[in-house]
Amino acid sequence: MAVKYWYVAGNGSSNYNTAGVWYNGSGGTGGVTTTPTVADDVILDAASGSGTLTFSASSSCNSFNASTFTGTVAGISGLSISTSSVANNNSVVLQLGGTWNYTATITFTTTLSGSNYLSINCNGIFHKGGMTFNSAIGTWQGLDPSNFDDPIRMTGLFSLAAGNINSTDIYAGTISSSNSGVRSVYCVNIYLSGTGTLLSATTQTNLNWNASNLYLTNTSTTNKTLSIGGIVYFDNVYLQGSGASVTTLTFAVTSVVYPNVIISKMDGSFVFGTSYISDLIVIEGSNITWAGTSTLTVYKDVTLCNSMFITTSNALTFAGAAYFYGSQVFTTFNKTFTGTLIVNDAGINGTQLNVNGNYISSSSSSSSISILSASQVSFNGSITTAGGISINAVAVGGFPNVDFYGGITSATSLSIADANVFLGSTFLSGALTVTSGNLQLLTNSVHSILTFTSSSSTAYRTIFLGTNTTINLRGSAANTWNTSQGIAQGVLYFDPQTSTINITDNTSSQLLSFQTGGCDFYNIHINRSNNSSISPFTTFTGSFSCRNFRDFTVMPAGIISYIVFAGGTTVAVSDTFQVGNDINPTYIGSSSTTTVTLLKTYPGLSICPRLYIYNINAVNTNTFYAINNPVNSGGNIGQWIFNTPPRRLSSLGAG
């Protein structure tokens, strides 16, 4: 082993493999020696002058030290540092110095075991090429001769073919570790400044990779791709800088640890391939676009900033319980998504997703929001989506709670199964369906829907219509309301509380069917007023009771509004029965030749103008008055009093 010093008189320059420029001593002392070989330790020091040493052909040495050099190192040919001895280099196998313009790859190998830590001192300088490590028994670290941490720095490819790397920080353009040699990396921070494929680690055999933070720092307009899986993992991945490029991020399900992704980027866009991550945080001021069409699964939180844009069709899946217990938070900042929102956290007790801010989606999927399994989901802002909302949830130990505190501003439909749902004000262009579970409408909420359905002879469910709530049924379908099964079968508990159901369809004159199923309602109001020349039919199937039954329908003169009850049923009204008006006649009758029983359970009068009455048996004496040219169409009309309004109202008033 020999130490060889480079020197050219008069601050001259030479190639690395030029004879006569290497000496046994510093500054041309000690006599001329041969060109360095793999067994030699190379030194460029202050006495070497300010000339340029150029690598013009493949070269080798045992170690290379330019820490005090004031000249320039250049060239495009590779250097192999094959370390077999540390006798002359204090275990520091590479020290950068001077003006470092060298752009070729430096390859490190060693015959020394891993207990001999070989140090690389970049001296605050970036090697402008790549570094390759290729000895399974070797261990290299970023350390200066004073035993202080020093990052390993390069702008090219960091290639780990075999061996072990220990460094606080690693700077590189890109990373490759794709063969089956024994290799490992332990560090705190890795900074990647390259473009194209930033990390290639397709072969996971014998690979062990542990880094806390990975920073993507390139600011050019060239696209970048980062794909991580297997036992290559990072706790945090940061996308930084500017540049109008596209950065594609993919974190495979095979990742040992799903990273937190933190984005602070000023231009361009990022795209998720099908990925699995812990947190997604977009820092305020990031003026970028989130694009892509793959599925993104999140195990912790998503926080978006005001200054980013969403063009993604990604399906966003929250699956916290698979790896973490406790609360997940999705802070939307009122962004508009084009993908679907999925909650699938295995339904383990104690897990919770809180959606803060308004959730907006232009997805027209039948399940723009799909809750598959959960323990607790709370939407604290409003929901606006072009598609439907589907809750078919499974929880460990009982139904999960799904809360829509901010209500649903717009959706095509809402279907509920196996969940406890608390629902604020709602506008649906389609149906509200409860197959199983529990539904509670929040106090004072208003619900505008086409149809309501909760009809099953097997699935148990409870429905609470809420205090001072309003349900506007706008449906043009026959079954605008359907609770036809459940009460008699013992699987439906129905509590109207103090709700009002408005049958408000006034755009069609077709048949609307209200299938009661024997439920007890509070207020039922009919208002099908329009300018149609065709008479509307509103039919009620099954016996039912209610607190108040009111008809506000006003059709053009001469057009009849039909209210039809199922033959043989009973309609029990506690307080107010208000049907008919002075403008157009109203028909109330049985759907068959079998009479309908109409009774009033509270005292008071019911005065109904301009009725056609068919097979309606009013059973209360001195209660039901049909005035202003009523028509008795036949059947058992019981206690109806025709064309004789009471001279005075009772002390209890008219019903």
C-alpha positions in Angstrom: 0.0 0.0 0.0 1.4 3.4 -0.9 0.3 7.0 -0.5 0.5 9.0 -3.8 0.2 12.8 -4.2 -0.7 14.5 -7.4 1.4 17.5 -8.4 2.0 19.4 -11.7 4.5 22.2 -11.5 3.3 25.7 -12.1 -0.3 24.9 -11.1 -0.5 22.8 -14.2 -3.1 20.2 -15.1 -3.1 16.5 -16.2 -5.1 13.4 -16.6 -5.4 11.0 -13.7 -3.5 8.3 -15.6 -0.6 10.5 -16.8 2.9 9.3 -15.8 5.2 11.7 -14.0 2.5 13.6 -12.0 2.4 11.4 -8.9 4.9 11.7 -6.1 5.6 10.1 -2.8 5.4 13.4 -1.0 3.2 16.5 -1.0 3.9 19.2 -3.6 6.2 17.1 -5.8 8.5 15.9 -2.9 9.7 12.4 -2.1 10.4 11.5 -5.7 8.2 10.5 -8.6 6.1 7.4 -8.3 3.8 5.4 -10.6 0.2 6.1 -11.6 -2.2 5.1 -8.7 -3.6 1.6 -8.7 -6.3 -0.2 -6.7 -3.8 -0.6 -3.8 -2.9 3.1 -3.4 -4.3 6.0 -1.3 -4.6 9.1 -3.5 -4.1 12.6 -2.0 -4.7 16.0 -3.6 -3.8 18.7 -1.2 -3.1 22.5 -1.1 0.4 21.8 -2.4 -1.0 20.2 -5.5 -1.7 23.6 -6.9 -4.8 25.1 -8.6 -4.7 23.0 -11.8 -7.2 20.5 -13.1 -7.0 16.8 -12.5 -9.2 15.0 -15.2 -10.4 11.5 -15.2 -10.2 10.6 -18.9 -10.1 6.8 -18.5 -11.3 4.3 -16.0 -9.2 4.7 -12.8 -8.8 3.0 -9.4 -7.5 3.6 -6.0 -7.7 2.4 -2.3 -8.9 5.8 -1.1 -9.2 9.3 -2.6 -8.6 12.5 -0.5 -9.0 16.0 -2.0 -10.2 17.7 1.2 -7.6 20.6 1.1 -7.3 20.8 -2.7 -7.7 24.2 -4.3 -7.8 23.1 -7.9 -10.4 21.4 -10.0 -11.4 17.8 -10.3 -13.1 17.0 -13.7 -13.8 14.2 -16.1 -16.4 11.7 -17.4 -14.6 8.4 -16.8 -15.3 6.2 -13.8 -13.3 5.9 -10.6 -13.3 2.6 -8.6 -12.4 3.0 -4.9 -11.7 -0.6 -3.9 -10.6 -0.5 -0.2 -8.6 -3.3 1.2 -6.6 -1.3 3.8 -7.3 1.6 6.2 -3.7 2.0 7.4 -3.1 5.3 5.6 -6.5 6.9 5.3 -8.0 6.8 8.8 -10.9 4.7 7.3 -12.0 7.8 5.2 -12.1 6.4 1.7 -13.4 9.5 -0.2 -13.0 13.2 0.7 -14.1 15.8 -1.8 -12.5 19.2 -2.2 -11.6 22.0 -4.5 -13.9 22.8 -7.5 -15.6 19.5 -8.1 -16.7 19.2 -11.7 -16.4 15.4 -11.9 -19.5 13.8 -13.4 -18.7 10.1 -13.7 -19.7 7.3 -11.4 -17.6 6.5 -8.3 -17.8 2.8 -7.5 -17.1 1.6 -3.9 -16.0 -2.0 -3.1 -14.1 -3.4 -0.2 -12.6 -6.6 1.1 -13.0 -5.4 4.6 -15.8 -6.7 6.8 -18.7 -4.6 8.0 -17.1 -4.0 11.3 -14.7 -1.7 9.5 -16.8 1.4 8.9 -15.5 3.2 5.8 -16.2 6.9 5.8 -17.2 9.3 3.0 -16.6 13.0 3.6 -18.2 15.1 0.9 -17.0 18.2 2.7 -20.2 20.1 1.9 -19.7 19.4 -1.9 -21.9 17.6 -4.3 -20.4 14.9 -6.5 -21.9 15.7 -9.9 -22.1 12.1 -10.9 -23.3 8.9 -9.2 -22.1 6.6 -6.5 -22.3 2.8 -6.6 -21.8 0.5 -3.6 -21.0 -3.1 -4.4 -19.6 -5.3 -1.6 -22.0 -7.3 0.5 -19.6 -7.3 3.5 -18.9 -3.5 3.2 -20.3 -0.7 5.4 -20.0 2.9 4.4 -21.0 6.0 6.4 -21.2 9.7 5.9 -18.6 11.0 8.4 -15.7 13.6 8.3 -12.3 12.8 9.9 -13.4 14.6 13.1 -16.1 12.0 13.5 -18.9 14.5 12.8 -21.8 13.4 10.6 -21.5 14.5 7.0 -24.1 13.8 4.4 -23.2 11.7 1.4 -23.9 14.0 -1.5 -24.3 13.4 -5.2 -26.5 14.7 -8.0 -26.5 11.5 -10.0 -27.6 7.9 -9.3 -27.2 6.4 -5.8 -26.9 2.7 -6.6 -26.8 0.1 -3.9 -25.8 -3.1 -5.5 -24.6 -4.7 -2.3 -23.4 -3.5 1.1 -24.6 -1.3 4.0 -25.0 2.5 4.1 -25.2 4.5 7.4 -25.6 8.2 7.0 -27.5 10.9 8.7 -28.4 12.4 5.2 -28.1 11.2 1.7 -28.4 13.5 -1.3 -28.8 12.0 -4.7 -30.5 12.5 -8.1 -32.1 9.0 -8.1 -31.8 5.7 -6.3 -31.5 2.2 -7.6 -31.2 -1.0 -5.6 -32.7 -3.8 -7.7 -30.5 -6.9 -7.5 -30.4 -9.6 -4.9 -27.2 -8.7 -3.1 -27.2 -8.3 0.7 -27.7 -4.6 1.2 -29.2 -2.1 3.7 -29.6 1.6 4.2 -30.0 3.3 7.6 -30.4 7.1 7.5 -32.6 10.0 8.7 -33.1 12.0 5.5 -32.8 11.3 1.8 -33.0 14.1 -0.7 -33.7 13.3 -4.3 -33.3 16.0 -6.9 -33.5 13.9 -10.1 -36.2 13.4 -12.7 -37.8 10.3 -14.3 -37.8 7.2 -12.1 -36.6 8.4 -8.7 -36.5 5.0 -7.0 -35.9 1.7 -8.6 -36.0 -1.3 -6.1 -37.9 -4.0 -8.0 -35.9 -6.8 -6.3 -36.6 -6.9 -2.6 -34.4 -10.0 -1.8 -31.8 -9.3 0.9 -32.8 -5.7 1.1 -33.3 -3.8 4.3 -34.1 -0.1 4.0 -34.9 2.3 6.9 -35.1 6.1 6.4 -37.2 8.6 8.3 -37.7 11.2 5.6 -37.6 11.3 1.8 -37.6 14.7 0.2 -38.3 15.2 -3.5 -36.7 18.5 -4.3 -36.4 18.9 -8.1 -37.8 22.2 -9.5 -37.6 21.5 -13.2 -40.5 21.0 -15.6 -39.5 17.3 -16.2 -41.8 14.7 -14.9 -40.9 12.5 -11.9 -42.0 9.1 -10.7 -41.6 7.7 -7.2 -42.8 4.1 -6.5 -42.2 2.4 -3.2 -43.1 -1.1 -2.0 -41.8 -4.1 -0.2 -39.2 -3.5 2.5 -38.1 -0.2 1.0 -39.9 2.3 3.1 -39.9 5.8 4.5 -41.8 7.4 7.4 -42.4 10.6 5.6 -42.3 11.6 1.9 -42.0 15.3 1.1 -42.8 16.8 -2.3 -41.1 20.2 -2.4 -40.0 23.0 -4.6 -41.5 24.5 -7.7 -41.6 23.6 -11.4 -44.6 22.8 -13.6 -43.8 19.0 -13.8 -46.0 16.1 -12.9 -44.9 14.0 -10.0 -46.4 10.5 -9.8 -46.4 8.8 -6.4 -47.2 5.2 -5.9 -46.9 3.4 -2.5 -47.7 -0.3 -2.8 -49.7 -2.4 -0.4 -46.5 -4.4 0.2 -44.8 -1.5 1.9 -43.6 -2.3 5.4 -44.6 1.2 6.6 -47.1 3.4 4.8 -45.6 6.9 4.7 -46.9 10.3 5.5 -47.0 12.3 2.4 -46.4 16.1 2.9 -46.7 18.4 -0.2 -45.4 21.9 -0.4 -45.0 22.6 -4.1 -45.7 25.8 -5.9 -46.4 24.6 -9.5 -47.3 21.5 -11.5 -49.3 18.6 -10.3 -49.0 15.3 -8.5 -50.7 12.0 -9.3 -51.3 9.1 -7.1 -51.1 5.6 -8.6 -52.9 3.0 -6.6 -51.3 3.8 -3.2 -51.4 3.2 0.5 -50.4 6.0 2.8 -50.7 7.2 6.4 -51.3 10.9 6.2 -51.7 13.2 3.2 -51.0 16.8 4.1 -50.9 19.6 1.5 -49.4 22.7 3.1 -51.0 26.1 2.6 -49.5 28.0 -0.3 -49.1 24.9 -2.5 -50.4 26.1 -5.8 -50.7 22.7 -7.5 -53.1 20.2 -8.9 -53.9 16.8 -7.6 -54.7 14.6 -10.6 -54.9 10.9 -11.3 -57.5 8.1 -11.6 -56.3 5.4 -9.2 -57.4 4.4 -5.7 -55.7 6.1 -2.7 -56.1 4.3 0.6 -55.4 6.5 3.7 -54.9 5.1 7.2 -54.7 8.4 9.1 -55.6 11.9 8.0 -56.0 14.0 4.9 -55.5 17.8 5.1 -55.8 19.9 2.0 -54.9 23.6 1.6 -56.9 26.4 0.1 -54.5 27.1 -2.8 -54.5 23.6 -4.4 -56.8 22.4 -7.1 -58.5 19.0 -7.4 -58.9 17.3 -10.8 -58.6 13.8 -9.5 -60.8 10.9 -10.2 -59.0 8.9 -7.5 -61.2 6.8 -5.2 -60.2 8.1 -1.7 -60.5 5.3 0.8 -60.2 5.7 4.6 -59.2 2.5 6.2 -57.7 3.5 9.6 -58.5 0.5 11.6 -56.3 -1.8 9.5 -53.2 -0.3 11.1 -54.2 2.5 13.5 -56.8 2.9 16.2 -58.4 6.1 17.0 -59.6 9.1 15.0 -59.0 9.9 11.3 -59.6 13.5 10.1 -60.4 14.5 6.5 -60.1 18.3 6.2 -61.5 19.1 2.7 -61.2 22.9 2.5 -64.4 22.6 0.4 -62.5 21.2 -2.6 -64.4 19.5 -5.4 -63.5 15.9 -6.1 -64.4 13.9 -9.1 -63.7 10.5 -7.5 -65.5 8.5 -4.9 -65.1 8.6 -1.1 -64.9 5.2 0.6 -64.8 4.4 4.3 -63.6 0.8 4.9 -61.8 0.7 8.2 -62.8 -2.8 9.3 -65.4 -1.5 11.7 -63.3 -1.9 14.8 -64.7 -0.2 17.9 -62.9 3.1 18.7 -62.0 4.1 15.1 -63.6 7.2 13.8 -63.5 9.4 10.7 -64.3 13.1 11.0 -64.9 14.9 7.7 -64.3 18.6 8.3 -65.5 21.2 5.8 -67.9 20.7 3.0 -67.5 17.6 0.9 -68.1 18.2 -2.8 -67.9 15.6 -5.6 -68.8 15.7 -9.2 -68.8 11.9 -9.4 -72.0 10.6 -10.8 -71.4 7.1 -9.4 -74.3 5.4 -7.7 -71.9 5.3 -4.7 -70.1 8.6 -4.8 -69.8 8.1 -1.0 -69.6 4.5 0.1 -69.4 3.5 3.7 -68.5 -0.2 3.7 -67.3 -0.7 7.3 -66.9 1.7 10.1 -67.3 2.4 13.8 -68.0 6.1 13.6 -68.2 8.5 10.6 -69.1 12.2 11.1 -69.6 14.6 8.2 -69.4 18.0 9.9 -70.0 20.1 6.8 -72.5 19.7 4.0 -72.3 17.1 1.2 -72.8 17.9 -2.5 -72.4 15.1 -4.9 -73.6 14.3 -8.4 -74.0 10.7 -7.4 -75.4 8.6 -4.6 -74.5 7.8 -1.0 -74.4 4.2 0.0 -74.1 3.0 3.6 -73.8 -0.7 4.0 -71.6 -0.8 7.0 -70.3 -3.5 9.3 -68.9 -2.8 12.8 -67.5 -5.0 15.5 -70.1 -5.2 18.3 -73.0 -3.4 16.7 -74.2 -0.9 14.0 -71.7 1.9 13.4 -72.8 5.6 13.7 -72.8 7.7 10.6 -73.6 11.4 11.2 -74.5 13.9 8.5 -74.5 17.0 10.8 -74.2 19.4 7.9 -76.8 17.7 5.8 -76.8 16.7 2.2 -77.1 19.7 -0.2 -77.4 17.5 -3.2 -77.1 13.8 -4.0 -79.0 11.3 -6.3 -79.9 8.9 -3.5 -79.1 7.7 0.0 -79.3 4.1 0.9 -78.9 2.9 4.5 -78.1 -0.7 5.7 -76.7 -1.9 9.0 -75.9 1.5 10.4 -77.2 4.2 12.9 -77.6 7.3 10.7 -78.2 10.8 12.1 -79.3 13.0 9.2 -79.5 16.7 8.8 -81.3 18.6 6.0 -81.3 16.7 2.8 -81.9 17.2 -0.9 -82.0 14.0 -3.0 -82.9 13.8 -6.7 -83.8 10.2 -6.0 -84.7 7.9 -3.1 -84.0 7.7 0.6 -83.9 4.0 1.4 -83.6 2.3 4.8 -83.1 -1.5 4.5 -81.8 -2.1 8.0 -80.4 -0.2 10.9 -81.6 3.0 12.4 -82.5 6.4 11.0 -82.9 9.6 13.1 -83.7 12.9 11.4 -82.1 15.8 13.2 -84.3 18.5 14.9 -85.7 21.2 12.5 -84.2 19.6 9.5 -85.9 19.7 6.0 -85.7 16.7 3.7 -86.6 17.1 0.0 -86.6 13.6 -1.7 -88.3 11.9 -4.5 -89.3 8.8 -2.6 -88.9 7.2 0.9 -88.7 3.4 1.2 -88.3 1.1 4.2 -90.0 -2.1 3.4 -88.8 -5.5 4.5 -90.3 -8.5 6.3 -86.9 -9.7 7.7 -84.5 -6.8 8.4 -85.0 -5.0 11.7 -84.9 -1.2 11.6 -86.0 1.9 13.5 -87.1 5.2 12.1 -87.4 8.4 14.0 -88.6 11.3 11.9 -87.5 13.9 14.3 -88.7 17.0 16.1 -90.2 19.8 13.9 -88.8 18.1 10.8 -90.2 18.5 7.3 -90.2 15.8 4.6 -91.1 16.9 1.1 -91.9 14.0 -1.2 -91.4 15.2 -4.8 -91.5 11.8 -6.4 -93.2 11.0 -9.7 -93.0 7.3 -9.0 -95.9 5.3 -7.8 -94.4 4.4 -4.4 -93.6 7.9 -3.2 -93.7 6.5 0.4 -93.3 2.8 1.2 -93.4 1.4 4.7 -95.7 -1.4 3.7 -93.9 -4.1 5.6 -92.3 -4.2 9.1 -94.9 -3.1 11.7 -97.0 -6.2 11.4 -93.9 -8.4 11.1 -92.3 -6.9 14.2 -89.2 -5.7 12.5 -90.0 -2.0 12.1 -90.2 0.5 14.9 -91.6 3.8 13.5 -91.8 7.0 15.5 -93.1 10.1 13.7 -92.2 12.4 16.6 -93.5 15.9 15.4 -92.6 15.6 11.7 -94.6 16.8 8.7 -94.7 14.8 5.5 -95.6 16.9 2.4 -96.7 15.1 -0.7 -95.6 17.9 -3.0 -95.3 16.5 -6.5 -96.9 19.1 -8.7 -95.1 18.5 -11.9 -97.1 15.4 -12.9 -100.7 14.2 -12.8 -99.9 10.5 -12.5 -100.7 8.2 -9.6 -98.8 8.7 -6.5 -99.0 5.8 -3.9 -98.4 6.3 -0.2 -98.0 2.8 1.3 -98.4 3.3 5.1 -97.9 -0.2 6.4 -100.0 0.6 9.5 -97.6 3.3 10.7 -98.6 6.2 13.0 -97.7 9.6 11.5 -97.8 13.1 12.8 -98.7 15.6 10.0 -99.5 14.4 6.5 -100.0 17.2 4.0 -101.0 16.9 0.3 -100.1 19.7 -2.1 -100.2 18.7 -5.7 -101.3 22.0 -7.1 -100.5 22.7 -10.7 -102.0 23.9 -14.0 -102.5 20.5 -15.5 -105.8 19.6 -17.2 -105.4 16.0 -16.0 -106.5 15.1 -12.5 -103.9 13.8 -10.1 -104.4 10.7 -7.9 -102.9 10.3 -4.5 -103.6 6.9 -3.0 -103.0 5.6 0.5 -102.5 1.8 0.9 -103.1 0.3 4.3 -104.6 1.5 7.5 -102.8 4.3 9.3 -103.2 7.0 11.9 -101.9 10.6 12.1 -102.2 13.7 14.2 -103.2 16.0 11.3 -104.3 15.2 7.7 -104.4 18.3 5.4 -105.0 18.7 1.7 -103.7 22.0 0.2 -104.1 20.9 -3.5 -105.7 23.6 -5.7 -106.3 22.6 -9.3 -107.8 24.7 -12.1 -111.6 25.0 -11.9 -113.4 21.8 -13.0 -110.3 19.6 -12.5 -110.7 17.0 -9.7 -108.0 16.1 -7.3 -108.4 12.4 -6.2 -107.5 11.2 -2.7 -108.0 7.4 -2.5 -107.8 5.2 0.5 -107.6 1.4 0.3 -110.9 -0.3 0.7 -111.5 -1.9 4.1 -108.8 0.2 5.9 -109.1 2.6 8.8 -107.9 6.2 8.7 -107.6 7.6 12.2 -107.0 11.3 12.6 -106.4 12.7 16.1 -106.8 16.4 15.5 -107.3 18.0 12.1 -108.9 16.5 9.0 -108.8 19.2 6.3 -109.7 18.2 2.8 -111.3 20.2 -0.1 -111.3 23.8 -1.2 -113.7 26.3 -2.8 -112.0 26.4 -6.2 -112.1 22.9 -7.6 -113.8 19.7 -6.4 -111.8 17.0 -4.4 -112.6 13.4 -4.5 -112.1 11.2 -1.4 -113.1 7.6 -1.6 -112.4 4.0 -1.3 -110.3 2.1 -3.9 -113.0 -0.5 -4.1 -116.6 -1.1 -3.1 -115.5 -1.9 0.4 -115.9 1.1 2.7 -113.1 3.0 4.4 -113.5 3.9 8.0 -112.7 7.5 8.9 -112.6 8.5 12.5 -111.4 11.4 14.6 -110.0 10.7 18.0 -109.8 14.2 19.5 -112.9 16.5 19.8 -113.5 19.2 17.2 -115.2 19.6 13.8 -114.0 18.8 10.3 -115.6 21.1 7.7 -114.7 20.0 4.1 -115.9 22.0 1.1 -116.8 20.7 -2.4 -116.1 16.9 -1.8 -117.0 13.9 -3.9 -117.3 11.2 -1.3 -117.4 7.5 -2.2 -117.5 4.7 0.4 -116.0 6.7 3.2 -117.7 5.8 6.5 -117.4 8.7 8.9 -118.0 7.1 12.3 -118.0 10.2 14.5 -121.3 11.9 15.2 -121.6 15.6 14.5 -118.0 15.8 13.4 -117.5 15.6 9.6 -119.3 18.3 7.5 -119.3 18.3 3.7 -120.4 21.7 2.5 -120.5 23.9 -0.6 -122.2 21.5 -3.1 -120.7 18.2 -2.0 -121.5 15.0 -3.9 -122.6 11.8 -2.2 -121.3 9.2 -4.7 -122.7 6.3 -2.8 -121.6 3.7 -0.3 -121.8 3.8 3.5 -121.2 7.4 4.3 -122.0 7.0 8.0 -122.1 10.3 10.0 -121.3 12.7 7.2 -123.4 15.9 7.4 -124.1 17.4 3.9 -124.6 21.0 3.0 -125.4 22.1 6.6 -122.5 23.8 8.2 -122.8 24.1 12.0 -124.5 27.2 13.3 -121.7 27.7 15.7 -118.5 26.0 16.5 -118.1 24.1 19.8 -116.0 25.5 22.6 -113.3 23.2 21.4 -113.3 24.7 17.9 -113.3 23.2 14.5 -111.0 20.3 13.9 
